[in-house]
Amino acid sequence: MIKDRIVRVKMKKYFKEQKPVCYVGKVTAFSENWVVIDAKGLMLTRGPANGVQIDSRANPVMIPRENIDSIRVLPDNFDMNKLDITTEGVQIRLVVDGQRDVFLGEMNDVF
C-alpha cells in the first residue's frame, strides 16, 4: 500500500517530557504490525536554531505500528537530502514544494 513511497512518520509521545520524533524516508517494507523505512530521523530539540536535529544520513528503521501517531505520504520527487524546516506560529513544519507543509511538532513541546 505505501511500500516504495516517501513518507513522514510521526511517533507517539508517551510522556510530557519526551521529545517529539519523526522519520522522513522511503518505505521498504510494510505489514499490519510494523513499517520499515530507509529514513532520516528528526527530533525536536532546543539545540539547533530551527528547533530540529536532523540525522546526517538515512538508515533503515523498523517501527512498530502501535508507536506511530500518523503517516503522511510525500511526493515521489521529495528530496530527503534537502530537508527545509520552517515555523508557522508555534508549529515546526517540514517544507514540501507544491503541497501543504508537513507538521513535525510544536515549539512548546521542547522549549
The first five atom37 places (N, CA, C, CB, O) and aatype in JSON, in Angstrom:
{
  "aatype": [12, 9, 11, 3, 1, 9, 19, 1, 19, 11, 12, 11, 11, 18, 13, 11, 6, 5, 11, 14, 19, 4, 18, 19, 7, 11, 19, 16, 0, 13, 15, 6, 2, 17, 19, 19, 9, 3, 0, 11, 7, 10, 12, 10, 16, 1, 7, 14, 0, 2, 7, 19, 5, 9, 3, 15, 1, 0, 2, 14, 19, 12, 9, 14, 1, 6, 2, 9, 3, 15, 9, 1, 19, 10, 14, 3, 2, 13, 3, 12, 2, 11, 10, 3, 9, 16, 16, 6, 7, 19, 5, 9, 1, 10, 19, 19, 3, 7, 5, 1, 3, 19, 13, 10, 7, 6, 12, 2, 3, 19, 13],
  "atom_mask": [
    [1, 1, 1, 1, 1],
    [1, 1, 1, 1, 1],
    [1, 1, 1, 1, 1],
    [1, 1, 1, 1, 1],
    [1, 1, 1, 1, 1],
    [1, 1, 1, 1, 1],
    [1, 1, 1, 1, 1],
    [1, 1, 1, 1, 1],
    [1, 1, 1, 1, 1],
    [1, 1, 1, 1, 1],
    [1, 1, 1, 1, 1],
    [1, 1, 1, 1, 1],
    [1, 1, 1, 1, 1],
    [1, 1, 1, 1, 1],
    [1, 1, 1, 1, 1],
    [1, 1, 1, 1, 1],
    [1, 1, 1, 1, 1],
    [1, 1, 1, 1, 1],
    [1, 1, 1, 1, 1],
    [1, 1, 1, 1, 1],
    [1, 1, 1, 1, 1],
    [1, 1, 1, 1, 1],
    [1, 1, 1, 1, 1],
    [1, 1, 1, 1, 1],
    [1, 1, 1, 0, 1],
    [1, 1, 1, 1, 1],
    [1, 1, 1, 1, 1],
    [1, 1, 1, 1, 1],
    [1, 1, 1, 1, 1],
    [1, 1, 1, 1, 1],
    [1, 1, 1, 1, 1],
    [1, 1, 1, 1, 1],
    [1, 1, 1, 1, 1],
    [1, 1, 1, 1, 1],
    [1, 1, 1, 1, 1],
    [1, 1, 1, 1, 1],
    [1, 1, 1, 1, 1],
    [1, 1, 1, 1, 1],
    [1, 1, 1, 1, 1],
    [1, 1, 1, 1, 1],
    [1, 1, 1, 0, 1],
    [1, 1, 1, 1, 1],
    [1, 1, 1, 1, 1],
    [1, 1, 1, 1, 1],
    [1, 1, 1, 1, 1],
    [1, 1, 1, 1, 1],
    [1, 1, 1, 0, 1],
    [1, 1, 1, 1, 1],
    [1, 1, 1, 1, 1],
    [1, 1, 1, 1, 1],
    [1, 1, 1, 0, 1],
    [1, 1, 1, 1, 1],
    [1, 1, 1, 1, 1],
    [1, 1, 1, 1, 1],
    [1, 1, 1, 1, 1],
    [1, 1, 1, 1, 1],
    [1, 1, 1, 1, 1],
    [1, 1, 1, 1, 1],
    [1, 1, 1, 1, 1],
    [1, 1, 1, 1, 1],
    [1, 1, 1, 1, 1],
    [1, 1, 1, 1, 1],
    [1, 1, 1, 1, 1],
    [1, 1, 1, 1, 1],
    [1, 1, 1, 1, 1],
    [1, 1, 1, 1, 1],
    [1, 1, 1, 1, 1],
    [1, 1, 1, 1, 1],
    [1, 1, 1, 1, 1],
    [1, 1, 1, 1, 1],
    [1, 1, 1, 1, 1],
    [1, 1, 1, 1, 1],
    [1, 1, 1, 1, 1],
    [1, 1, 1, 1, 1],
    [1, 1, 1, 1, 1],
    [1, 1, 1, 1, 1],
    [1, 1, 1, 1, 1],
    [1, 1, 1, 1, 1],
    [1, 1, 1, 1, 1],
    [1, 1, 1, 1, 1],
    [1, 1, 1, 1, 1],
    [1, 1, 1, 1, 1],
    [1, 1, 1, 1, 1],
    [1, 1, 1, 1, 1],
    [1, 1, 1, 1, 1],
    [1, 1, 1, 1, 1],
    [1, 1, 1, 1, 1],
    [1, 1, 1, 1, 1],
    [1, 1, 1, 0, 1],
    [1, 1, 1, 1, 1],
    [1, 1, 1, 1, 1],
    [1, 1, 1, 1, 1],
    [1, 1, 1, 1, 1],
    [1, 1, 1, 1, 1],
    [1, 1, 1, 1, 1],
    [1, 1, 1, 1, 1],
    [1, 1, 1, 1, 1],
    [1, 1, 1, 0, 1],
    [1, 1, 1, 1, 1],
    [1, 1, 1, 1, 1],
    [1, 1, 1, 1, 1],
    [1, 1, 1, 1, 1],
    [1, 1, 1, 1, 1],
    [1, 1, 1, 1, 1],
    [1, 1, 1, 0, 1],
    [1, 1, 1, 1, 1],
    [1, 1, 1, 1, 1],
    [1, 1, 1, 1, 1],
    [1, 1, 1, 1, 1],
    [1, 1, 1, 1, 1],
    [1, 1, 1, 1, 1]
  ],
  "atom_positions": [
    [[0.81, -1.19, 0.0], [0.0, 0.0, 0.0], [0.86, 1.26, 0.0], [-0.93, -0.01, 1.19], [0.71, 2.1, -0.88]],
    [[1.77, 1.41, 0.98], [2.67, 2.57, 0.98], [4.12, 2.16, 0.69], [2.59, 3.3, 2.32], [5.03, 2.98, 0.79]],
    [[4.31, 0.9, 0.34], [5.66, 0.43, 0.01], [6.2, 1.23, -1.16], [5.66, -1.1, -0.32], [5.47, 1.52, -2.11]],
    [[7.48, 1.59, -1.09], [8.18, 2.37, -2.11], [7.72, 3.82, -2.19], [8.0, 1.73, -3.46], [8.05, 4.52, -3.15]],
    [[6.97, 4.29, -1.21], [6.56, 5.71, -1.15], [7.43, 6.44, -0.15], [5.04, 5.84, -0.77], [7.95, 5.83, 0.79]],
    [[7.6, 7.73, -0.34], [8.32, 8.56, 0.62], [7.29, 9.11, 1.6], [9.11, 9.71, -0.1], [6.25, 9.64, 1.21]],
    [[7.6, 8.97, 2.89], [6.64, 9.34, 3.93], [7.31, 10.1, 5.06], [5.96, 8.1, 4.47], [8.53, 10.08, 5.22]],
    [[6.46, 10.78, 5.86], [6.85, 11.32, 7.16], [6.08, 10.51, 8.18], [6.56, 12.88, 7.29], [4.85, 10.46, 8.15]],
    [[6.8, 9.86, 9.08], [6.17, 9.09, 10.15], [6.38, 9.84, 11.46], [6.76, 7.63, 10.24], [7.51, 10.05, 11.89]],
    [[5.28, 10.24, 12.09], [5.34, 10.95, 13.37], [5.08, 9.92, 14.47], [4.29, 12.13, 13.43], [4.08, 9.2, 14.45]],
    [[5.99, 9.88, 15.43], [5.89, 8.9, 16.51], [5.02, 9.43, 17.65], [7.29, 8.55, 17.04], [4.92, 10.64, 17.85]],
    [[4.38, 8.52, 18.38], [3.58, 8.9, 19.55], [4.51, 9.34, 20.67], [2.69, 7.72, 20.02], [5.64, 8.89, 20.79]],
    [[3.99, 10.24, 21.49], [4.68, 10.65, 22.72], [3.95, 9.97, 23.88], [4.7, 12.23, 22.89], [2.72, 10.02, 23.97]],
    [[4.72, 9.34, 24.76], [4.1, 8.61, 25.86], [4.18, 9.35, 27.19], [4.75, 7.27, 26.0], [3.52, 8.97, 28.15]],
    [[4.99, 10.43, 27.26], [5.03, 11.25, 28.45], [5.41, 12.67, 28.05], [6.02, 10.68, 29.49], [6.02, 12.89, 27.0]],
    [[5.05, 13.65, 28.89], [5.19, 15.07, 28.54], [6.62, 15.47, 28.2], [4.71, 15.92, 29.68], [6.82, 16.26, 27.27]],
    [[7.61, 14.95, 28.9], [8.99, 15.35, 28.71], [9.64, 14.7, 27.48], [9.79, 15.02, 29.94], [10.75, 15.09, 27.1]],
    [[8.99, 13.73, 26.87], [9.55, 13.04, 25.71], [9.61, 14.0, 24.52], [8.7, 11.78, 25.36], [8.63, 14.69, 24.22]],
    [[10.74, 14.04, 23.85], [10.9, 14.92, 22.7], [10.18, 14.33, 21.49], [12.39, 15.15, 22.39], [10.26, 13.12, 21.26]],
    [[9.49, 15.16, 20.71], [8.81, 14.68, 19.51], [9.82, 14.17, 18.48], [7.95, 15.78, 18.9], [10.84, 14.82, 18.22]],
    [[9.54, 13.0, 17.89], [10.42, 12.39, 16.9], [9.6, 12.04, 15.66], [11.12, 11.14, 17.47], [8.48, 11.55, 15.76]],
    [[10.19, 12.31, 14.49], [9.6, 11.93, 13.21], [10.69, 11.28, 12.37], [8.99, 13.18, 12.47], [11.88, 11.46, 12.62]],
    [[10.27, 10.52, 11.38], [11.19, 9.95, 10.4], [10.69, 10.34, 9.02], [11.31, 8.4, 10.54], [9.49, 10.32, 8.76]],
    [[11.63, 10.7, 8.13], [11.3, 11.01, 6.75], [12.13, 10.07, 5.88], [11.58, 12.53, 6.39], [13.35, 10.06, 5.95]],
    [[11.44, 9.27, 5.06], [12.18, 8.35, 4.21], [11.28, 7.5, 3.34], [0.0, 0.0, 0.0], [10.07, 7.73, 3.25]],
    [[11.9, 6.52, 2.69], [11.2, 5.64, 1.75], [10.85, 4.33, 2.43], [12.07, 5.38, 0.49], [11.7, 3.68, 3.04]],
    [[9.59, 3.94, 2.33], [9.11, 2.69, 2.93], [9.66, 1.52, 2.12], [7.54, 2.65, 2.98], [9.47, 1.43, 0.91]],
    [[10.36, 0.6, 2.82], [10.9, -0.58, 2.15], [10.1, -1.84, 2.45], [12.34, -0.79, 2.56], [10.14, -2.79, 1.67]],
    [[9.36, -1.85, 3.56], [8.5, -2.98, 3.9], [7.38, -2.47, 4.8], [9.31, -4.12, 4.62], [7.53, -1.49, 5.52]],
    [[6.24, -3.17, 4.73], [5.05, -2.71, 5.44], [4.2, -3.93, 5.78], [4.23, -1.67, 4.59], [3.92, -4.75, 4.9]],
    [[3.78, -4.06, 7.03], [2.87, -5.15, 7.42], [1.85, -4.59, 8.4], [3.65, -6.35, 8.05], [1.85, -3.39, 8.69]],
    [[0.99, -5.45, 8.9], [-0.01, -4.97, 9.85], [0.6, -4.64, 11.21], [-1.11, -6.02, 10.02], [-0.04, -3.99, 12.03]],
    [[1.85, -5.09, 11.47], [2.48, -4.85, 12.77], [3.64, -3.86, 12.76], [2.96, -6.13, 13.3], [3.96, -3.31, 13.8]],
    [[4.25, -3.63, 11.62], [5.41, -2.75, 11.58], [5.61, -2.14, 10.21], [6.66, -3.52, 11.99], [5.04, -2.59, 9.21]],
    [[6.45, -1.08, 10.19], [6.84, -0.39, 8.97], [8.36, -0.29, 8.98], [6.16, 1.04, 8.87], [8.95, 0.07, 10.0]],
    [[8.99, -0.6, 7.87], [10.43, -0.44, 7.74], [10.67, 0.67, 6.72], [11.14, -1.78, 7.31], [10.17, 0.61, 5.59]],
    [[11.45, 1.68, 7.12], [11.76, 2.76, 6.19], [13.26, 3.06, 6.23], [10.93, 4.03, 6.54], [13.91, 2.95, 7.27]],
    [[13.77, 3.45, 5.08], [15.14, 3.94, 4.98], [15.01, 5.44, 5.18], [15.83, 3.57, 3.58], [14.63, 6.16, 4.26]],
    [[15.33, 5.92, 6.4], [14.91, 7.27, 6.78], [15.95, 8.05, 7.55], [13.67, 7.19, 7.58], [16.9, 7.5, 8.11]],
    [[15.72, 9.36, 7.55], [16.44, 10.27, 8.43], [15.52, 10.57, 9.61], [16.87, 11.58, 7.69], [14.33, 10.8, 9.43]],
    [[16.09, 10.57, 10.8], [15.33, 10.92, 11.99], [15.34, 12.42, 12.21], [0.0, 0.0, 0.0], [16.36, 13.08, 11.98]],
    [[14.22, 12.95, 12.67], [14.1, 14.37, 13.0], [13.58, 14.44, 14.44], [13.15, 15.13, 12.0], [12.5, 13.94, 14.74]],
    [[14.36, 15.08, 15.32], [13.95, 15.2, 16.71], [13.87, 16.68, 17.06], [14.92, 14.46, 17.66], [14.83, 17.42, 16.85]],
    [[12.74, 17.1, 17.58], [12.58, 18.48, 18.01], [13.36, 18.66, 19.31], [11.07, 18.85, 18.2], [13.18, 17.91, 20.27]],
    [[14.22, 19.68, 19.33], [15.09, 19.91, 20.47], [15.48, 21.37, 20.55], [16.34, 19.03, 20.38], [15.3, 22.11, 19.58]],
    [[16.01, 21.79, 21.67], [16.38, 23.19, 21.86], [17.68, 23.56, 21.16], [16.51, 23.49, 23.33], [17.91, 24.74, 20.9]],
    [[18.52, 22.61, 20.84], [19.86, 22.88, 20.32], [19.94, 23.71, 19.06], [0.0, 0.0, 0.0], [20.41, 24.85, 19.13]],
    [[19.51, 23.2, 17.91], [19.65, 23.93, 16.65], [18.75, 25.16, 16.58], [19.35, 23.01, 15.48], [17.73, 25.25, 17.27]],
    [[19.15, 26.12, 15.74], [18.38, 27.36, 15.6], [16.95, 27.12, 15.13], [19.08, 28.3, 14.64], [16.04, 27.82, 15.57]],
    [[16.75, 26.13, 14.25], [15.41, 25.87, 13.72], [14.6, 24.94, 14.63], [15.5, 25.26, 12.33], [13.43, 24.69, 14.36]],
    [[15.19, 24.44, 15.71], [14.48, 23.6, 16.66], [14.41, 22.13, 16.3], [0.0, 0.0, 0.0], [13.71, 21.36, 16.96]],
    [[15.13, 21.71, 15.23], [15.07, 20.32, 14.8], [16.47, 19.78, 14.58], [14.24, 20.19, 13.51], [17.28, 20.37, 13.87]],
    [[16.76, 18.64, 15.21], [18.01, 17.92, 14.99], [17.74, 16.88, 13.92], [18.56, 17.27, 16.32], [16.84, 16.05, 14.09]],
    [[18.51, 16.89, 12.82], [18.28, 16.0, 11.68], [19.47, 15.07, 11.51], [18.02, 16.81, 10.39], [20.61, 15.52, 11.52]],
    [[19.2, 13.77, 11.36], [20.28, 12.82, 11.09], [21.01, 13.21, 9.82], [19.72, 11.38, 10.97], [20.41, 13.72, 8.87]],
    [[22.32, 12.99, 9.79], [23.12, 13.37, 8.63], [22.9, 12.45, 7.43], [24.59, 13.38, 9.0], [23.08, 12.87, 6.29]],
    [[22.51, 11.19, 7.68], [22.24, 10.28, 6.57], [21.1, 9.33, 6.92], [23.51, 9.48, 6.21], [20.77, 9.13, 8.09]],
    [[20.51, 8.77, 5.9], [19.39, 7.85, 6.1], [19.89, 6.48, 6.55], [18.55, 7.71, 4.8], [20.94, 6.01, 6.12]],
    [[19.12, 5.84, 7.41], [19.4, 4.5, 7.91], [18.1, 3.71, 7.94], [20.06, 4.54, 9.32], [17.03, 4.3, 8.08]],
    [[18.17, 2.37, 7.82], [16.95, 1.57, 7.93], [16.41, 1.63, 9.37], [17.24, 0.09, 7.52], [17.16, 1.5, 10.33]],
    [[15.1, 1.84, 9.48], [14.44, 1.91, 10.79], [13.2, 1.03, 10.75], [14.07, 3.39, 11.15], [12.38, 1.14, 9.84]],
    [[13.07, 0.15, 11.73], [11.88, -0.7, 11.86], [11.02, -0.13, 12.97], [12.26, -2.2, 12.14], [11.46, -0.04, 14.12]],
    [[9.79, 0.27, 12.64], [8.93, 0.95, 13.59], [7.67, 0.12, 13.85], [8.55, 2.36, 13.08], [6.94, -0.18, 12.9]],
    [[7.39, -0.25, 15.1], [6.12, -0.92, 15.4], [4.96, 0.03, 15.11], [6.08, -1.39, 16.88], [5.01, 1.2, 15.5]],
    [[3.95, -0.45, 14.44], [2.83, 0.42, 14.07], [2.09, 0.96, 15.29], [1.86, -0.33, 13.18], [1.46, 2.01, 15.2]],
    [[2.15, 0.27, 16.4], [1.48, 0.77, 17.61], [2.15, 2.03, 18.15], [1.47, -0.31, 18.68], [1.54, 2.75, 18.94]],
    [[3.39, 2.32, 17.74], [4.1, 3.53, 18.18], [3.93, 4.7, 17.23], [5.57, 3.22, 18.35], [4.45, 5.79, 17.5]],
    [[3.22, 4.51, 16.12], [3.06, 5.55, 15.11], [1.82, 6.39, 15.42], [2.96, 4.92, 13.7], [0.73, 5.87, 15.61]],
    [[2.03, 7.72, 15.45], [0.93, 8.65, 15.63], [0.26, 8.92, 14.28], [1.43, 9.98, 16.27], [-0.97, 8.85, 14.18]],
    [[1.06, 9.22, 13.26], [0.5, 9.47, 11.93], [1.55, 9.23, 10.85], [-0.05, 10.92, 11.84], [2.76, 9.26, 11.11]],
    [[1.06, 8.99, 9.63], [1.92, 8.83, 8.46], [1.41, 9.79, 7.4], [1.92, 7.35, 7.93], [0.22, 9.82, 7.11]],
    [[2.3, 10.58, 6.83], [1.94, 11.48, 5.73], [2.75, 11.08, 4.51], [2.2, 12.97, 6.11], [3.98, 11.06, 4.56]],
    [[2.08, 10.78, 3.43], [2.74, 10.43, 2.18], [3.22, 11.72, 1.51], [1.79, 9.62, 1.24], [2.45, 12.67, 1.36]],
    [[4.48, 11.73, 1.11], [5.09, 12.88, 0.46], [5.21, 12.63, -1.04], [6.48, 13.18, 1.07], [5.07, 11.48, -1.48]],
    [[5.45, 13.66, -1.83], [5.58, 13.47, -3.28], [6.76, 12.55, -3.61], [5.75, 14.82, -3.98], [7.75, 12.51, -2.88]],
    [[6.65, 11.81, -4.7], [7.7, 10.89, -5.11], [9.01, 11.59, -5.42], [7.26, 10.1, -6.32], [10.08, 10.99, -5.33]],
    [[8.95, 12.87, -5.77], [10.17, 13.6, -6.11], [10.74, 14.37, -4.9], [9.89, 14.57, -7.25], [11.62, 15.21, -5.08]],
    [[10.24, 14.1, -3.7], [10.72, 14.78, -2.49], [12.19, 14.43, -2.27], [9.87, 14.38, -1.25], [12.57, 13.26, -2.31]],
    [[13.02, 15.45, -2.04], [14.46, 15.26, -1.87], [14.81, 15.19, -0.38], [15.26, 16.4, -2.55], [14.77, 16.2, 0.32]],
    [[15.13, 13.99, 0.1], [15.47, 13.8, 1.51], [16.8, 14.43, 1.88], [15.5, 12.32, 1.84], [17.09, 14.6, 3.07]],
    [[17.61, 14.78, 0.9], [18.91, 15.39, 1.18], [18.82, 16.9, 1.37], [19.88, 15.07, 0.06], [19.81, 17.54, 1.74]],
    [[17.66, 17.47, 1.1], [17.46, 18.92, 1.26], [16.23, 19.18, 2.12], [17.32, 19.61, -0.13], [15.25, 19.76, 1.65]],
    [[16.29, 18.77, 3.37], [15.18, 18.97, 4.28], [15.18, 20.43, 4.76], [15.26, 17.99, 5.49], [16.15, 20.89, 5.36]],
    [[14.1, 21.13, 4.49], [13.96, 22.54, 4.86], [12.89, 22.64, 5.95], [13.59, 23.41, 3.62], [11.76, 22.2, 5.76]],
    [[13.26, 23.24, 7.07], [12.36, 23.36, 8.22], [11.91, 24.82, 8.34], [13.05, 22.88, 9.54], [12.7, 25.74, 8.14]],
    [[10.64, 25.02, 8.68], [10.09, 26.36, 8.87], [9.19, 26.36, 10.09], [9.31, 26.83, 7.62], [8.83, 25.3, 10.61]],
    [[8.83, 27.55, 10.54], [7.88, 27.67, 11.64], [6.66, 28.43, 11.15], [8.51, 28.37, 12.86], [6.76, 29.32, 10.3]],
    [[5.52, 28.05, 11.69], [4.25, 28.72, 11.38], [3.52, 28.88, 12.71], [3.38, 27.91, 10.33], [2.91, 27.93, 13.21]],
    [[3.59, 30.08, 13.28], [3.07, 30.27, 14.62], [3.96, 29.51, 15.59], [0.0, 0.0, 0.0], [5.17, 29.76, 15.64]],
    [[3.39, 28.58, 16.36], [4.18, 27.76, 17.27], [4.51, 26.4, 16.66], [3.44, 27.56, 18.6], [5.17, 25.58, 17.3]],
    [[4.05, 26.15, 15.44], [4.28, 24.86, 14.8], [5.6, 24.83, 14.05], [3.13, 24.54, 13.85], [5.98, 25.8, 13.4]],
    [[6.3, 23.69, 14.15], [7.5, 23.45, 13.37], [7.09, 22.53, 12.23], [8.67, 22.82, 14.25], [6.47, 21.49, 12.45]],
    [[7.45, 22.92, 10.99], [6.97, 22.2, 9.81], [8.11, 21.91, 8.84], [5.88, 23.0, 9.1], [9.1, 22.64, 8.77]],
    [[7.95, 20.81, 8.1], [8.85, 20.42, 7.03], [8.28, 20.97, 5.73], [9.02, 18.85, 6.96], [7.11, 20.72, 5.41]],
    [[9.08, 21.72, 4.98], [8.62, 22.35, 3.74], [8.55, 21.3, 2.63], [9.55, 23.51, 3.33], [9.5, 20.56, 2.4]],
    [[7.39, 21.26, 1.94], [7.19, 20.36, 0.81], [6.76, 21.22, -0.38], [6.11, 19.25, 1.13], [5.7, 21.85, -0.34]],
    [[7.58, 21.26, -1.42], [7.27, 22.07, -2.6], [5.97, 21.63, -3.25], [8.41, 22.0, -3.62], [5.76, 20.45, -3.5]],
    [[5.1, 22.6, -3.52], [3.86, 22.33, -4.23], [2.76, 21.72, -3.39], [0.0, 0.0, 0.0], [1.67, 21.46, -3.91]],
    [[3.01, 21.49, -2.1], [1.99, 20.93, -1.21], [2.02, 21.66, 0.12], [2.22, 19.41, -1.0], [2.91, 22.47, 0.39]],
    [[1.02, 21.36, 0.94], [0.99, 21.93, 2.29], [2.18, 21.4, 3.08], [-0.35, 21.6, 3.0], [2.51, 20.22, 2.99]],
    [[2.82, 22.27, 3.87], [3.95, 21.85, 4.7], [3.51, 20.77, 5.69], [4.56, 23.05, 5.44], [2.34, 20.7, 6.07]],
    [[4.46, 19.94, 6.11], [4.19, 18.78, 6.96], [4.48, 19.12, 8.43], [5.03, 17.57, 6.51], [5.58, 19.58, 8.76]],
    [[3.5, 18.91, 9.29], [3.62, 19.17, 10.72], [4.61, 18.2, 11.36], [2.25, 19.06, 11.41], [4.53, 16.99, 11.16]],
    [[5.57, 18.76, 12.14], [6.52, 17.94, 12.89], [6.25, 17.98, 14.38], [7.94, 18.4, 12.61], [6.39, 16.97, 15.07]],
    [[5.86, 19.15, 14.89], [5.59, 19.31, 16.31], [5.42, 20.77, 16.65], [0.0, 0.0, 0.0], [5.37, 21.62, 15.76]],
    [[5.32, 21.07, 17.94], [5.14, 22.45, 18.39], [6.33, 22.89, 19.22], [3.83, 22.6, 19.19], [6.94, 22.08, 19.93]],
    [[6.65, 24.15, 19.15], [7.79, 24.7, 19.89], [7.65, 24.49, 21.39], [7.93, 26.18, 19.6], [8.64, 24.22, 22.07]],
    [[6.43, 24.6, 21.91], [6.25, 24.44, 23.36], [6.47, 22.99, 23.82], [4.84, 24.91, 23.75], [6.5, 22.73, 25.02]],
    [[6.61, 22.04, 22.88], [6.94, 20.67, 23.23], [8.39, 20.53, 23.67], [6.65, 19.74, 22.05], [8.75, 19.59, 24.39]],
    [[9.25, 21.47, 23.23], [10.68, 21.35, 23.5], [11.29, 22.57, 24.18], [11.4, 21.09, 22.24], [12.41, 22.49, 24.67]],
    [[10.58, 23.7, 24.22], [11.17, 24.92, 24.79], [10.57, 25.24, 26.13], [10.97, 26.09, 23.85], [10.95, 26.24, 26.75]]
  ]
}
